[in-house]
Amino acid sequence: MNAPARPPPHFPSRRGSGFLASFGHAWAGLIHTVVHQRNMRVHLVSAVLVGLVGSGIPLGLAEKVTLIFCVLLIFFAEILNSALEHLVDLAVNHFDEKARLTKDAAAAGVLVLALGTVVIFAAILVHNWETVRTSTDAIVRQVALGLPLTACVLVLVLPQPRPAWVDVLAFLGGCGLLAVLAQRSASLVFSAMTAGLLFVAGSSAWTRRREARSTAPPAGDSPVNGHEKAG
């Protein structure tokens, strides 16, 4: 005798269904990926470096569009890869070779895009080498201010526990450095992209801290206290 068909699972609806609510859900997915995926953090820091190069060296419109599109495409691929990993983990409760191959194939897609972006980035620099060679002052400025800015973003996305004032100082320091760089920017589009990446890094630091607070045991619930109560 065939077993009765199992009713489809019921998932609770999300709060809000308008445009702003949908944007909030998408933003939450982006920040969740930055918080919980190491490769996404690497892509975020790399994108900041691309933004610093694009805002320091004058590039043509086609080259700007190409670099920005490559950054966005890698972000899209990494987010999609993260979603696929969660879906596979949800559907498979034990080790399965096909599940492993599915994850490996998705990760390979991100790797191919990342390698392609590196090649495109190098080709653009080589094609504009004369411009790069004559932009010594801009390069020195971008290195002197851009490396500390990148360090601020790196601090914000690191998963290691740290005092709250470190995140606040890193975010405010990054904003100050970006404001100085924007005054001599060769492309406000790349400066705006870098500002957006800094905001994403700051949001991920705040989200990680909020998640840590929500999962931390209440005060007084240490293993010793719990043993004493049980006894």
N, C-alpha and C positions, 0 to 999 in steps of 0.2 A: 504494500500500500504506500502510495506516494505521500511524503510529508506535506502538510499544508504550506502554501506559499507564505513566506515571511513578509509582513507588511514593510513598506519602505520606511527607513529611519526618518524621524522627525528632527529637524535641526531648528533651534530657536532663531527667530529672525533678528537681524541686527537692529540696533536702535537708530531710527532715522532712515529715510529712503530717498531724500532729496539729493540735489546736486552737491551741496556742501557736505552732507553725510557721506556720499560716495567718495568725494575727495578726501575726507578724513580717513575712511577705510583704506584707500590707496596709499595715503601718506603713512599710515600705521604699518602697512605692509613693507614700504620702503625702509622705514626706520627699524623694523623687526629684522630685516635682512642684514642691515648694517651691524646691528647689535649682535646677532647670532651667527653670522657667516664671516669667517676670517678672510676669505677671498674677496668678499665685497668691501671689506675695510681696506684691503690692498688696492683694489680698483679705485676707491674713493681718494686715497692719498695720491695715487698715480694721476688721477684726473686733476687734482690740485696742481701738480707739477706741469701738466699740459696747459692748464689755465694760466700759469705764470709765464710759460714760454709764449703763449698766444698774446698775452697782454704786454709783453716786453718787446717782441719783435714784430714789425709791421708785415702782415701777410695779406695775400689776396683774398677776395671773397670766397672763391672756390676752396681755397685751402682752409679757411676758417670753418666753412660749412662742413668740410670733410672731417676735420678734427673733432668738432662738436658732435657730429653724427656718430663717429666712432666711439666716443665716450658714452653717449646715450645708448648706443647699441650694446656695448659691453654691460652696462647697468641693466638693461632689459634682459639680456641673456642670463646674467647672474641671478636676477630676481626670479626668472622663469625656472632656472635650475633649482633654486631653493624651493619653489613651490612644488616642483616635480619630486624632489626628495621627500618632502612632507607627505605627498600623496602616496608614494611608494611605501613609506614607513607605515602609513595608515592602512594600506591594503594588505601588506604582508607582515604577518606576526612572527615569522621565523625566517632563517636564512634561506634565500632562494637565489640561484645563479642568475636567473633572468632579471631579478630585481637589481642585483649588483651590476649587470651589464647595462641596464637602463640608466642607473646613476652614472656609470662611467661614460656612457655615450653623451649624456647631458653635460657632464663636466668637460668632455672633449670639445663640445661645441663652443663653450666659453673660452677654452684654451685657444682654439683656432682663431676666434675673434680677437683675443688679446694679442696673439702673435701677429696677426694681420695689422692691428693698430700700431704695434711697434714698428713694423716695416713701413707703413704709411707715414708715421711720424718721422722716421729717419729719412725717407725719400723727400719729404717736404723740407727738412732742414738742409739736405744736400742741394736741392733745387734752389733754395734761397741762401746758399752759402755766402754769396757776396753781401747780402743784406745782414746776415749774421756777423760777418767779419767786420763790417763797418758800424755795428751797434754795440761797441765795447762798453760805453757808458751805461746803456740800458741793461746789458747783461750783468754788469757789476752790481747795478741797483737791484735787479731781480734776484740775484744770488744773495746779496746782503740782507734784503728784507724778505725774500721769498722762502729761504730755508727756515728762518724762525717761524714764518707763517705755517709752513708745512709741518714743522715740529709741533705747533699748537694743535693742528688738526689731528696729528698722530696721537697726541696725548688724549684728546677728546674721544677717540675711537678705541683706544686700548681697553681690553676687558679687565685689566687688573684693578682691584679695589684701591681707592685713593680718597683723600679728604675732598669734601665738596669745594673747598676754596681753590683747589688745583684746577678743577674744571672751569670754575668761574674765571680764574686768572688766565687760563689758556684761551677761553672764548673771547674775553675782552682784549687780550693781547693780539689775538688773530684779527679782531675787528679793527684795532688801531693800526696794525701793519698793513691791512688791506686798504684802509682809508688813505694811508700815505702812498701806497703803490698806485691807487686809482687816479691820483692827481697827475701822474706822468704816464698813464696807460696808453699803449698803442692801440688797444681795442677795448672799448667799454663792454662789449659782449662777453669777452673772456673774463673781464673783471667781475661782471655780474654773475657769470657761471661760477667763478671761484667763491664769490660771496654766498651763493646758494649752497655750494659744497660745505662751506664753513658752517652754515646754518644747519645742514643735515648732520654734520658731526656733532654740533652742540645739542641737537635734539636727541641724537642717539645716546650721548652721555647722560642726559636727563632721564631718558627712558630706562637705561640700564640701572641708574640709581633708584628709580621708582620701583622697578622690578625687584631689586635687591631688598628694598624695604618691605615689599609685599610678601616676599618669601622668607624673610628673617623670622625666627621664632620670637614670641613675645618675651619681654624682660622677665627674668625669673624662671623661664622654662628651659634651663640648661639641663644636660643629661644628669648631673648630680642631683639637682632639685627634683627632677622627674623621678629618680630612683627613690629619693626620700619620701615623696608623696605615695609612690606605689607601695613602699614598705609600711 
